[in-house]
């Protein structure tokens, strides 16, 4: 599998996790036109971190709003980012760069091929 990470795709669109989520909640079609398929740099609050057991699979982060409601899913971190992701704490502010996939099987927008900034 050819892994094309967001860090190699240029500067990206900077937006807060809440603003990205609000754009998708307000008008998904318009948000897709603005963000889907593009590299975005999203700053938000860590809700949960998923680290696959046994070193198999790729880590993921869910960003949440002030009420701990999931608002942006961040998938496809490189396996070598595992150590940095394991150190993240719930409530910590992070910036993630990735390719916006729109709403993919969830009610929240998702980023793929993510890297921590």
Secondary structure, DSSP 4 states (H G I P E B T S, - for coil): -----GGGS-S-EEEEHHHHHHHHHH-HHHHHHHHTTSEEEEEEEEEEEE--GGG-S--EEEEE-TTS-EEEEE----GGGHHHHHT--TT-EEEEEEEEEEE-SSSSEEEEEEEE-
